[in-house]
Amino acid sequence: MDIPLSTIAVVGLGTMGTGIAEVLARSGREVIGIDVDDAAAGQAVASLEASTARAVERGRITEEERRDALARFRTFSDLQAAADAELVIEVAPESYEIKQQVFRELDAVVSPTAILATGTNALSVTRLAAESQHPERVLGLHFFNPAPAMKLVEVVSSVLTAPPAVAAVTELARLLGKEPVSVGDRPGFVADGLLFGYLNQAAAMYEANYASREDIDAAMKLGCGLPMGPLALLDLIGIDTARTVLEAMYSASHDRLHAPAPILGQLGAAGLTGRKAGRGFYTYAGPGSQSVVPDALTPAPRGGESAGRTVRSVGVAGSGTMASGIAEVFAKAGYGVVLAARGQEKADLAKGRVAKSLDRSVTKGRLTQEARDETLARISAAGSLDAFADVDLAVEAVAEDLAVKQQLFATLDKVCRPGAVLATTTSSLPVVAIARATGRPEDVIGMHFFNPAPAMKLVEVVRTVLTADEVHATAHEVCLKVRKHPVDCGDRAGFIVNALLFPYLNNAIKMVEEHYASLDDIDAAMKLGGGYPMGPFELLDVVGLDVSLAIEKVLHGEFRDPGLAPAPLLEHLVAAGCLGRKTGRGFREYARR
């Protein structure tokens, strides 16, 4: 199989097949495009013409290079056209019957040394290979959409695949300017194996009426830096496609987290398969459009609910990074802020941390010296919660320990004036349990800021069954005044972001435990294939493995799902004191500061 792979056939000229054909043609390969539908073949040619024309306009290729690429792409309607191909990439619909038929026909057409690659992201490569007369030449070559732009290519080996075939397509991927990741044969492989479990949980969260589609999507974009929210992404991928992938994953794992959320089946059965149909979780301007239009589920503009309470001054309790960050946020927005800690020295240090943060903003030109001085002057440091006697809003940002928070709220209940709103920034503890430590649980709400608070736009507003309407309205109004994006969620473990993020991180750890893929390959797959700003292991080491384990335990304790049980490897690393960057070692080792 030591062949140059200069002539390549692509079977199936839908969006993905056309994209792969473009990548190959622009790289200098002779490309044989095959589709039984003449209209699809014609559309593929038109798409390649339009795409290369845009590339010329943007100065990425010359007109001569464009003409050469178009000349290298020929389309046919019969698999016999693949006779001279050294590599055939099959991108037919996700059906064993269809793909197996393609492979059987190719056996009678291509050379015995030609490599046959399936572009599946859900079906078993081993099962497809077993249908071939030469299973050793069959492998998976999973590009990501849009193929010309996405860097990741998963090279999937079955137990039958010959190593030279893997080496040949891996080298081809590199020559195409892609980042190949070698993985074994299991549904979803790496990127989709992690991505679709997360998407499924988001669909289930929406189906349970826990949060609106808009809030779920905004939370994951703003809280995790993702390019798209999960429900919008499901619409882009295709709800029917997502359900097919999840069915394949569940049949292999029997993990309830992979069992397709019923709403996916309901939408698919109704023909509401996402953007391609013009409607899925959202409604679009038309089939294939990316423009979302209002529908019956679009939330009305805020303001119809009860008005919130007046907030002029804010108390922030705590001396850590989160407390000082929240104090900075409120002071920048013009509020008078009392920053209270256990002792005047700690309070002064916390205010000093705000000063350093403001100084950095001045140095970077984001803030004037005058604005810096005015902001800092609005913050007064206090060594006791007694200084909260006149504040309108008290925000707690102390250790993530229920007993500690309950004790603090019992003190706030005595110190704060009647009518003051009491907010907790907890990321995982039950807000109602904190509220019950006071004699006025109706005044208590969760306001989960994200770290670093000055930079992160998201605030999860967590309403308990006892929270008053006007307290909920107050939290929203305050968030908007400090230029944050509030999302509503109920009082259950993980709220939105952590409830979706940490099972994904836990599943990544399980992949490593099972020796399915390496840390580096998993991180690369999620950054290059999913558009994530950080890979899961990079993120775990930044968050802290001890913090991550605590959140996993809270989620598992609340939902009692075996799939949410913390991965043993995570528990072992925490027990060994390997907590991530803060200790110099987590999943990776770091230079000591």
Salt bridges, closest charged atoms under 4 A:
GLU22 OE2 - ARG26 NH1 3.10
GLU63 OE2 - ARG66 NH1 3.45
GLU90 OE2 - LYS99 NZ 2.35
GLU94 OE2 - LYS99 NZ 3.27
ASP107 OD1 - ARG137 NH2 2.79
GLU131 OE1 - ARG104 NH1 3.04
GLU136 OE2 - HIS134 ND1 3.50
GLU154 OE1 - HIS142 ND1 2.81
GLU171 OE1 - ARG174 NH1 3.96
ASP192 OD2 - HIS142 NE2 3.75
GLU214 OE2 - ARG213 NE 2.78
ASP240 OD1 - LYS276 NZ 2.85
GLU247 OE2 - ARG243 NH2 3.41
ASP295 OD1 - ARG213 NH2 2.65
GLU305 OE2 - ARG302 NH2 2.81
GLU328 OE2 - LYS332 NZ 2.95
ASP359 OD1 - ARG372 NE 2.79
ASP373 OD1 - ARG372 NH1 2.97
ASP392 OD1 - ARG417 NH2 2.61
GLU396 OE2 - LYS405 NZ 2.36
GLU400 OE1 - LYS405 NZ 3.53
ASP413 OD1 - ARG440 NE 2.93
ASP443 OD1 - ARG309 NH1 2.93
GLU460 OE1 - HIS448 ND1 2.79
ASP469 OD1 - ARG463 NH2 2.07
GLU470 OE2 - ARG309 NE 2.89
ASP488 OD2 - ARG302 NH1 3.87
ASP488 OD1 - HIS472 NE2 2.67
ASP488 OD1 - HIS476 NE2 2.86
GLU514 OE1 - ARG186 NH1 2.69
ASP520 OD1 - ARG588 NH2 2.85
ASP523 OD2 - ARG588 NH1 2.87
GLU538 OE1 - LYS527 NZ 3.30
ASP546 OD1 - LYS582 NZ 2.80
ASP561 OD2 - ARG256 NH2 2.55
